Amino acid sequence: MKQEKSLAMTVLMTPDMANFSGHVHGGSLLKLLDQVAYACAAKFCKNYVVTASLDQVFFRQQVNVGELVTFHANVNYVGRSSMEIGVNVVAENLRTHQKRPTTSCYFTMVALDDNGCSIEVPRLELNTDAEKRQFAAAALRKQLRQESLEKERILNIDLPEEEY
């Protein structure tokens, strides 16, 4: 059976998603990005997943109310229970049909069983040179995330509970 390792979701940007400047609020996009990453990861591993991290979010261009926005998600890397999902966003002006990339990011999603424990996910089949390059880049990002987490642990200062 062929692995389901990518998906696309298209959403119309509506006025309820607008910020004070009249453009789509970054938080509205983040919520949709998370939903797309969830759907892609869950479809790939055929299991419930949760978001473990989100990094390298780049809002390159604003998204306008009334535009049709397509989220392209792809499983780039698979560990034992985690998956890196890359998401690219393309906005389309419905009047001019002009398309432009606006946002990109990487989610780490983790598969969980019914008890909330991480479970093993299928190995990622790498069939093309592009998939192999994506996997190698994702492995490097994973290493950088782990190094950053270690540095953050060193810098983290625990506050006494009465200061919360």
N, C-alpha and C positions, 0 to 999 in steps of 0.2 A: 504494500500500500504506500502511495506517495505521501511524504510528510507535508502537513499543512504548516508552512513556516512563514507565510506572509498574508497580509490582508489589507484591504483598503476600506475606509469608511468616509462617506461624504455627508456633510452637515451644512445646512443653510445658517448663516450667522444672522441672528434675529436681534431686535432692539433690546430685549431683556439681557443680552450679553454685553451691552455697551458700558464703557466707563464714562467718566465725566467729560472726556474730550469727544465722545461719540464714536470711538473706535471700539473694537472688541477687547474686553478686559483680559489681561494676561491670565488671571485666575480661571476665567471661563475656558480658555484654551488649555490650561493645565489639567482641568478636570476631564476634558475630552481626550487629551493625550493619555491620561491614566487609564481611561476606559478602553481606548484603542490598544494600549500595551497589554492590559488585562485580557482582552478578547484574543489577541494574537498569541499570547503565552498559553492561555487556557486551551485554545484550539489546538496548539502544537502538542501539549502534553496530555490533553484530554483529562484535565484535572483542575481543581480549584487552585488559584494562585493568589499571592498577595504582593504588594509593592514593597521591595526592600530598600531601594534607593532610586534616585533620579539625579542625573548629572548632565553636565554640558548642555543646558537648555540655552539655546540661542534664539532670541526673538529678533530676526534680521530685518523684518519689515512689519509694519502694523497691518492688522487685518481689519477690514471695514465691515460694518453692518450691511447686510444685503449680499455679501459675497458668498459663493459656494466654496466650502473649504474641504479638501480631501486630505485625509490622514493616511499615509502609507507606512505600515508597520512591518517589520521583518525580524525574525529570530536570527541574531548575528552569532550568538555563542551560547553553548550549553555546558554547564558544570554538572555536578552530581544532582543537585536539586534546584539550581538557579539557572536563569536564562537572561541574556541581555537582549532587550528588544529595542531596536533603533526605530525612531519615528521621524518621518519628514512630512512637512505640511505644505500644501500648495493651495493658494487662494486663487479663485477665478472670478473675474468681474463678469457678471451675467449679461451686461449690455455689450461690452466690447469683446468678450470671450478671451481676454488676455489672462494668462496664467502666470503666477510668480511664486517662487519658493519663499516662505515666510518664517518658518520655525523648524528647528530640529533638536532632538534630544535622545538620551539613552536611559532606559529604565532597566533595573534589575528586578526581576520577578522571581518568586520562590514558590514552588509547588508544595502544598500541604495536604495531609490526610485529614480524616474526620476529627482527629484529636488535636489538630493544630501542629503536628510534627512534620518536619520537612521530609519529603519523599523523593526518590530517584525519578528523574525524567528521562525520556528517550534520548539516545545519542543523536547529535545533529548530523545528518547526511550532507556532505559537502560535494556537490555535483559539478560546480563550475569554478573557474578561476576566480570570478568575482566573489563567490561564496567563501572560497578559501582565504582571499584577501580580507573580507569582512571578519571572518573568524579570527585571523591573526591580529587584526587591529583591535578587536573586542577583547582578546586575551591580554593585550597590552593595557587596554583601559582597565580591565579587572585588576591587574597588578598595580596600576597607579592608584586605583580606588583603595586597595588594601594598604598600600604605603601611606596614603593620606589618612586613612582611618587610624593607623598606628600612631601617626604624628598627632592626630587629634586627641587620642587617649593620653599621650604624654602631656599635652597642653591643658587638658581638662582639669579644672580645679573644682573639687566637690565642695558645695556650700552646705553648711549645717542646715538641718531641716527647718529650724526656726526662721531662716532667711528666705524661705520660699514664698 
